[in-house]
């Protein structure tokens, strides 16, 4: 949830660190801080607020030095205050640490350290790490800083990705990770970088080493030495990242979210092209050989595990997989699933869907499913993520880095990957003919153009956004494979405009929610052509009869709907099962324009963070 970054090289660290921290801000923006070492002296600045607030502090009193670490925070323990900001130091201010994760046993450790005379200045869990390292460092244990860090970490229960610098060993950064929070090392001739994610250092290097769980590394001018926490040396390959350098830039858009909405035609196409499509309609997933095994053909049940928007994609996935492959699907919210009684999952394939590949609850749920005998597949967007490494196979969405906290292009790419997965399973178990598979793939390949046509109508949605002026509540209705899009549309609105919004299957309306309806609550009804169209018209009539302010998402050429309601947005037609991929776009744009009219912080909505690495 927090973002950490470090640099050691020929340049002045503060400039590099603040630049990268700006690209990590979507991970948390409650406070920020930086520490550097110059001439063996540690300097530190930190404050509640955003990166920009830290920048003005640094402008007033620059921190020299070619080595440093920095942090942007999503508060878990202790309010967003100056003293709770990272970096945290020891009693003498001789070493500094930045931490992402949660230390569960910090109260006991803190009490013990205070008994030993350590003075704490924050309410955070993280500060205890600095004092534990200090205690082991001054104990002069053999092996210097890295051994002191290793010893300190052996006492900690919880999750962490952290970086440490110290005056005593002013030419190195020690980093470590355990339990989830990601950490990567970037290599250049000019210096070395560490970061919570690749996108933040992408414009400095594409030469990356991924630090895996329970690993520690000593970063010096001549390279990184990686080992397990128990000291066993590790030889970790470096990977070359193929993302566009400006992928983490806004490219002239007012917000990353709008840029990423407009990247969807390309992202969906890249996600399709990122797999291998065979002449007979078969789909091969380069990192999921599991889907070519006999075990895959014998999949009797699929369990989809995810959180937030990824869970919504899973709900669409249920319709896709059941309709196309004839295989029953359960969809579960990961944070609930992992604490429920488990039954044998023999013959079950568990699919974890996650943009970041780092969401702690989804990771935990996948491990639970594995322990009950399920095969594990991951659908995620980040190469080298924890989920990718946990699973038996990965279907990568090729959306590129997503900076806006509200997921958009990764959602439509998850749906695209689920269509390809359903086709693959349907062909493998004989439920789908090659002819039908080819037809579906043809329709899928047409979607990028249809999405372009929707994006071209963004201004029309900006106009419809006026319907929500002054609204404090909203209702979204849909049916069948499009009901999950009603939920997703409502979440987008909640996330970025702070309007309370609920979604219901339209058939449920008369069983309660209809009581909410009056002229003050805008209602978005997803009513594209399909087997439930007439039923949706009835729901619209019921809403109109109570003066509800209705906005309908309809299919191009639908003459009937225009006669019933005033406000309609028309989408190009496609097959029913693929309509969710199109429908996501106008719902995203609508939420975007509503939030923009309210001047909301669209890319960094309050209280949220892009990937939730704690549970
Ligand atoms: C969606 O806009 C949110 N960012 C959030 O609900 C997100 O989908 C959820 O935290 C899951 O994240 P993941 O896909 O990285 O696992």
Boltz pocket constraint, residues with backbone or C-beta under 6 A from the ligand:
constraints:
  - pocket:
      binder: B
      contacts: [[A, 307], [A, 308], [A, 309], [A, 310], [A, 353], [A, 354], [A, 355], [A, 356], [A, 357], [A, 358], [A, 359], [A, 362], [A, 405], [A, 406], [A, 407], [A, 408], [A, 495], [A, 609], [A, 610], [A, 611], [A, 612]]
      max_distance: 6.0
